[in-house]
Amino acid sequence: MEMYREHRIGVVVPAYNEEALIGDTLSGIPDYVDRIYVVNDGSKDRTPQIVGEFQKKDGRIVLINHEKNMGVGKSIIDGYKAALKDGMDIVAVMAGDNQMDPAYLPDLLDPIVEGRADYTKGNRLLGPDYVRNMPKFRYIGNMILTFLTKIASGYWHIMDPQNGYTAISKKALETIPLDKVYTWYGYPNDLLVKLNVYGFRVLDVPIPAKYGREKSKIKYTKYILKVSWLLLRDFFWRLKEKYLLYNFHPLVFFYIFGILFLLVGTGGVLFAFYQKFVLHRAVLFYYLTLSLLVFAIGLIMFLFAMLFDMEEERRNYQKR
């Protein structure tokens, strides 16, 4: 068995009802990959039978079965655990719908092999050519979640956080509390927040979008709302863990008071408009001015907190 630059490589393949494309996915995984962990997440079609047939021809394939659908995040976590048990040095994730081009796998592995990153992920938003095939609604949703994930995770340089084509080092997998990672479609956002709290380096790798016969199982409106709420909770968790418990930094107060002032200022302005346009009452000038002033102070504090957060992350990278 050949190795990839003296590293043992595992690939996790989460699969749910992928009978049409799981064969193409497994056929394309390069020879230098040592183990392929296919996690059948309670499929109701022939996915496990097809994987079983491939197992007879390819001894690298390990099939993990979930009796019921437990979420793509849970599938990947179970694959990670199996790879750790087998001593893999780097573990990549390639979806079972053949959406991830194996030709780009070395681009994800090399920064980790060379010690430049602990976690690499694909980025489909780096140029107009790359997003040409991406549906418009998916592009807009991706940009919204990119912005929210930057704030929540503290990785201000990343884009396309929903990209599931990733690779992670053994050290990161051994450090992150895997059982606490979100188990559904918001798992990559949640994982990024945890990687930041534990001080791991994340690098984006340009990989163009590739869409073929696969059909997305995501309902985007519900998905964006659900992940936004997850990111809000993750944001406060990161502030507590990183800037209060592990390494105190006053930026946490800029964030908290900035948010409070923004909420109070916004409430005051909305109340003034309600008085004026719904109840048709006169609004005192100083009341509206005071509300706008509180809002402006909150906005300035929040922007300063973001600036301190970016500077802190930049310094952490320079230390390594």
Secondary structure, 3 states (H helix, E strand, C coil): CCCECCECEEEEEEECCCCCCHHHHHHHCCCCCCEEEEEEECCCCCHHHHHHHHHHHCCCEEEEEECCCCCHHHHHHHHHHHHHHCCCCEEEECCCCCCCCHHHHHHHHHHHHCCCCCEEEEECCCCHHHHCCCCHHHHHHHHHHHHHHHHHHCCCCCCCCCCCCEEEEHHHHHHCCHHHCCCCCCHHHHHHHHHHHCCCCEEEEECCCCCCCCCCCCCHHHHHHHHHHHHHHHHHHHHHHHHHHHCCCCHHHHHHHHHHHHHHHHHHHHHHHHHHHHCCCCCCHHHHHHHHHHHHHHHHHHHHHHHHHHHHHHHHHHHC
